[in-house]
Amino acid sequence: MEVAFVKSRLVEPTKKICKSAVISGIFLYLIYIFLSTHPCCKSSERLTPLTIPTNISHLFFGISGASDAWSSKRHYIQSWWKPNTTRGIIFFDKSPVQHLPWPSNSLPPFRVSEDNSRYREYNKHKMPFVIRTLRVIEETFRVVQNDEGDVRWYVMADHDTVFMINNLVETLSKYDHTKYYYIGMNSECIVSNIVFSFEMAFGGAGYALSYPLAKALSSNMDLCIKRYPTMFSSDQILQSCVHDLGVSLTQEKGFHQIDFHRDISGFLSAHPHSPLVSLHHLDAVDPIFPSTNRVESVNHLMKAAAVDQSRLLQQTVCYYKKHNWTFSVSWGYSVQIYEEILPPSYLHRPLETFIPWKKGANPPYMFNTRAISKDRPCESPHFFFFDSVEEKYRVMDHIVTSYARRSLPGNCNSTAGGSRSADSVSKIRVLSPLGKLGWQGGGRRECCDVVQMVGMDSLAVKLRDCMNDEMV
């Protein structure tokens, strides 16, 4: 009896515990069902799993255009737009009737921006298009909400912005699109950043908004416009609103506002160690290739981009010790030969062939430059520019690009330092691996060797991975 009594005392609490656990489990399950189905708690269908890599279908472009300027700008978009692949809309200030019928086979569809007269009392800007341009974000978001799905990134740009689509996708794929991201770059010139903001992504270079941030901005657009009625530009208002949402600019060096004038070959020949994403203001600088106009220059650069965007403008430095020469390769754009040995750390600073958009700061740029020295003429390079992709010379699992001479540096008595003159070199070929350059993780610049190819009368430079602990 004593044993039975003890047993019954043990069994009863156990039954009560089990019954309580079952009730608790049912209660938790009902809460789960409620939360998973309630509209305010249901996850957005557009926040697709991170296990699916970001691709071009996850991007949507909102492009600000001006009808009267379209004739001189359309070729910039045509250079990178991929019909049936890229998605986006151009928003014009008025109907582009003079450009109809619209060539939908080569350009994105267009819409006319909504009437903004209701903001008249808040529009204290010298330029009336500021609010219209800002609201392209909201209008683009609403279009996508109604007609499109699975958009992770909203990419905003001007009608004269040139994108490298593959590199843009590569850049954005590094980030979690389900979080709040504002990705772009400030100006290359200090004065521009002083006037606007060092923490602002310049819209000409383009910038990307993750889905949650674009949604939040769209919901708060009226408040933003009313809060900042005197700010000079739409980019400024946007940046202020983004900061008010608790988000800061994530800088990516491949977005380029190009706040320069004159010849930017020195800048493009020493691109930062980052994928080239965009170029802007190409109407304000010299054609980027000699003996071409601006349209031809952009299309010519795209010939190299079509082969390998990952290496486009990426700088590689190596030496031809036999003649005491230094080679600086900007893949798909230029090769420079210096008739003396110069370290990579020096050549990574752009040669100052350009001038700032606006004067007023000293130094004028957000990066170090090197001036063309009159005292050291051998530091002026022999310039060779991208000429063609030589498909017939695809050898040893490498792509061969050729570069033709533009001019002699002049006044360089290279023999005085034991070097040999490079004046006789008329063409350089660059061999680059077939595989694209990997950007994920802490990558290094590529190394290279100067070689003499069998059956070729020109020097060649072969790109390769750097060896462990190799110092150029």
DAJODA-V487445 format. One record per backbone hydrogen bond with DSSP energy under -0.5 kcal/mol. NH is the residue of the N-H (numbers start at 1). CO is the residue of the C=O. If there is no record, write none. Layout:
# DAJODA-V487445
<<NH:CO> <NH:CO>>
This chain:
# DAJODA-V487445
<<5:1> <6:2> <7:3> <8:4> <9:5> <10:6> <11:7> <12:8> <13:9> <14:10> <15:11> <16:12> <17:13> <18:14> <19:15> <20:16> <21:17> <22:18> <23:19> <24:20> <25:21> <26:22> <27:23> <28:24> <29:25> <30:26> <31:27> <32:28> <33:29> <34:30> <35:31> <36:32> <37:33> <37:34> <38:34> <41:38> <42:38> <47:44> <48:46> <52:49> <53:51> <58:55> <59:56> <60:153> <61:87> <62:155> <63:61> <63:89> <64:157> <65:63> <65:91> <69:66> <70:66> <70:67> <72:69> <73:69> <73:70> <74:70> <76:73> <77:73> <78:74> <79:75> <80:76> <80:77> <81:77> <83:81> <85:82> <86:82> <89:61> <90:109> <91:63> <91:89> <92:90> <92:111> <97:95> <99:96> <100:97> <104:102> <106:103> <107:103> <109:88> <111:90> <113:92> <119:116> <120:117> <122:119> <123:119> <124:122> <124:229> <128:126> <130:127> <132:128> <133:129> <134:130> <135:131> <136:133> <137:134> <139:135> <140:136> <141:137> <142:138> <143:139> <144:140> <145:141> <146:142> <147:143> <148:144> <152:58> <152:150> <153:58> <154:209> <155:60> <155:153> <156:154> <156:207> <157:62> <159:64> <161:158> <162:279> <163:161> <164:277> <165:163> <168:164> <169:165> <170:166> <171:167> <172:168> <173:169> <174:171> <175:172> <177:175> <179:176> <181:179> <182:248> <183:208> <184:250> <190:364> <193:189> <194:190> <195:191> <196:192> <200:197> <202:185> <202:200> <205:202> <206:202> <207:156> <208:183> <209:154> <210:181> <211:152> <212:177> <214:210> <215:211> <216:212> <217:213> <218:214> <219:215> <220:216> <221:218> <224:220> <225:221> <226:222> <227:223> <228:224> <231:228> <237:233> <238:234> <239:235> <240:236> <241:237> <242:238> <243:239> <244:240> <245:241> <245:242> <246:243> <247:242> <250:182> <251:249> <252:184> <255:252> <257:255> <260:258> <261:355> <262:284> <263:353> <264:262> <268:264> <269:265> <270:267> <271:268> <271:313> <274:272> <277:254> <278:254> <279:162> <284:281> <285:282> <286:262> <292:289> <297:293> <298:294> <299:295> <300:296> <301:297> <302:298> <303:299> <303:300> <304:300> <304:301> <305:301> <306:302> <307:303> <307:304> <308:304> <312:309> <313:331> <314:311> <316:329> <318:327> <320:325> <321:319> <323:320> <324:320> <325:320> <326:338> <327:318> <328:336> <329:316> <330:328> <330:334> <331:314> <331:329> <333:330> <334:330> <335:384> <336:328> <337:382> <338:326> <339:378> <342:340> <346:343> <347:343> <348:344> <349:346> <350:348> <350:368> <351:266> <352:370> <353:351> <355:261> <357:259> <366:188> <370:350> <373:371> <379:376> <380:377> <381:379> <382:337> <383:381> <383:407> <384:335> <385:404> <386:333> <387:402> <388:402> <390:388> <390:400> <391:389> <393:390> <394:391> <395:393> <395:398> <398:395> <399:432> <401:399> <401:430> <402:388> <403:428> <404:385> <405:426> <406:383> <407:383> <413:411> <414:412> <416:413> <417:414> <418:415> <419:414> <420:323> <425:422> <428:403> <429:459> <430:401> <431:461> <432:399> <432:430> <434:397> <443:441> <447:464> <449:462> <450:319> <451:449> <451:460> <453:451> <453:458> <456:453> <459:427> <460:451> <461:429> <462:449> <463:431> <463:461> <464:447> <470:467> <472:470>>
